[in-house]
Amino acid sequence: MDSHTVLIVEDEPVTRDVLIQAVENHPRLKLLAAVSNVAEAEAMLERKPDIILVDIGLPDGNGIDLIHQIKQQHPGGAVMVVSGFDDEEHVLQAIEAGATGYILKDDSLAKVGPHILQLIKGESPISPGIARYLLKRFQTPHQQVTDDSQPTLTEREKSVLTLIAKGYSRQEVAENLGVSQHTVTTHIKHIYRKLSVHSRTEAVFEAYQMGLIKPYG
């Protein structure tokens, strides 16, 4: 069974210990290092970790700037933000910088291991509260595309994407719709191709802007 190296960048000792334990307790994950600031993280990038867990607020810099650097220096690394910040500015900046996952410290730490495996599979784990916020963020009618040339999703693809927007994993989507994970994966590939995107977050953004799915909650 392949193992995947994880670099943790978190300055709060309690949160860092929880993340360390989550990684060390997972058979497919290997802790590369757990550091508390940007400078220490930069020194570890030369070892090319598979997954980087990044906090936004760090004592010697901004986690978003670090994400930019990670993507430039180690584009193959997958970045997941683990933060207490759930405001528009930080969420959107992190995603634009290259983060492919964004989970909140107050509701998702128990699922860190599974979230990391989602990243490895090419998925984008997002806390339900963040996913709900992102949908509501794009409620402005004029942002929706009405061009006749816009992509068309099937009803099942819309159902899959709506559940993804709520933060469901592929397994949870499959269970909810009564289909296999393989079928869900096929639907997701079709959605990505139709919307010309490469991640869950981008798919939710594009589908809502085009009016293909509706906000909820």
N, C-alpha and C positions, 0 to 999 in steps of 0.2 A: 504493500500500500504506500503510495507516494505521500511524502510529507511536504508541508509548505511553510516557509519561514515567515515569521511575523515580527515586525518592529513596532513597538508601542512608544508613542510620544505623548506623555501625560505628566503634568507637574503635580497633580493632587495625589498624595501618597495612598489614600484609601481607594480612590478610583483606579489608580495604577495597579494596586495589589489585586483588585477584583479582575482586571483585564489579564494580568499575568496568570492568575489561577485559571481563568476561562481558557486561555491558550494552552497552558501546561496540562490541563485535564483532558484535552481533546487529542485523540490518537493520531489525527492527520495533521496536527499543527505543531510547529517547533518554534519556540521563542528564540529569536535572534538576539534581541536586547530590549530592555525597557528603559527609556531615557526620559529626562524631565525638562529638556529645553531644546531650542532650535539648533544650537551649536553642536550638541551631542548627536542629534538626529542627522545633521549634515555629515558628520564623521562616519556614521553607519551606512550611508547610502552607497558607499563604495562596495559594500558586501551584497548589494542588490537583493533586498528582502522581497519576497513575493507579495506580501501584504503589509501595508503601513496603516496603523490606527493613529489618527492625529486629533489632538485637541485644538480648539481655536485659540483660546487664550493661553499663551505661554510666557514665562517670565522674561525672556530675552527676545521676543518677537511675536509675529502673528502666524498662526497655523496656516492661514490661507496663503501667505507668501511662501511658506514651506511647501505647500502642495504644488504651487507653481514650479518651485525648484525641483521637486521630486519628478514632475512630469517632463522637465527638461533634461535632467541628469539620468533619470531611471524611468523612461516611459513605460517599461513593461510592468512596473509595480502598480498594484491596485490600491487605491487610497479610500479608506472609510473614515469619515469624521465621527468622532465620539465626543459630543459636546453638550453643554447645558444651554447653549445659545439656540433659540428657535425663532429668531426674528428674521424678517425678510432679507435684510442686508447680508447677514452672515450666511444664511442658507444658499441664496442665489450666488454669492461670491464664491463659496466653496465649490458649488457645482460647476460654475464657469471656469474655475481654476483647474478642474480635472478630477474632483472627488466623484467616485462612482457609488458611494453609499453615504447615508447621513442618519445616524441614530442618536437619540437623546439619552443622556446619562440617567435620567430619572425613571425611564420605563423600559429600557432595552438591554441593560447590561447582562441580565440572566441568559440572553440569547446571543451573546457575542460569538460563541463558537459556530452555531448554525449560520449567523450572519456572514461570518468570514467565508464559510463554505459556499454561500450564495455568490460572493464576490468571485471565488475561484471558478464557479460555473458560468461566469459572465453576467450574473444578475446584479441588481442594484438595490440592496436592502435599505429601506427607509422606514423610520418610525411612523406608525399610523398618524400621529399628530402632524408630522411634517408633510406626509402625503396629502392629508386633508387640507392643510394650509396651502400647499402648492396648487391644488385644484381651485380653491377659493381665490387665490391670487390672480387667476386668469379669468375671472367672471365678466370683465368688461366686454360688452357685446361687440364693440368695434374691433377687438382683437381677433375675433373669430373670422376665419377665411371662408368666403362664400363662392369662390371661383368654381365653375363647373368642372375644372380639371383637377380638383382636390381628390386625394385618395378616398376610396370607399372601403370600409371595413364591414365584414359580415356581422350578423347579430351575435354569433358566438365569439368572434374576435373582440367585439365591443364588451361582451361579458367578461372575457379574460382580462382585458385591459382595465376595466373598472375595478376588478378584484385586485389587480396589481397596484392600482393607484391607492387602494386601501392598505397596502403594505403586506398583502398575502404572499407567501412563498409559492413556488410552483406546486409543491405537494398540497398545500392548502387550497390552491385554485382548483387542482384536479379533484380533490375531495368535495369541494363545494359544487362543482359542475357535474360530478359523477363520471369523470373520464380519467384516462391514464395520464401520468406525468409526460409520457412520450407525446400524447396528443396535445397537451398544453404547450410543450416545447415547440411543436410544429406550428401551432397557432402564433406563438410569440415570434418565431422566425418570419412568418408571413406578415405580422404587424410591423416588425422592424423594417422589412423590405419595402412595404407599402408606404411607410412614413419616412423612409430614408434616415433611420436613426440606428444607434448602436447600444442603447441602454434603456432600462426601464424608465429612468427619470426623463430622458429625452422623449420617449414614447408618450408619456403622460402629458408633458408640456405640449407637444405637437398636436396630439389628439384633442386636447381641450381647446387649444387655440383655433383649431379647425371646426370645433363644434361637434366632434365625432362622439364624445362622451360628455356626460353631465356631471356637475359637482354634486356632492352628497354631504350629509352630516350637518 
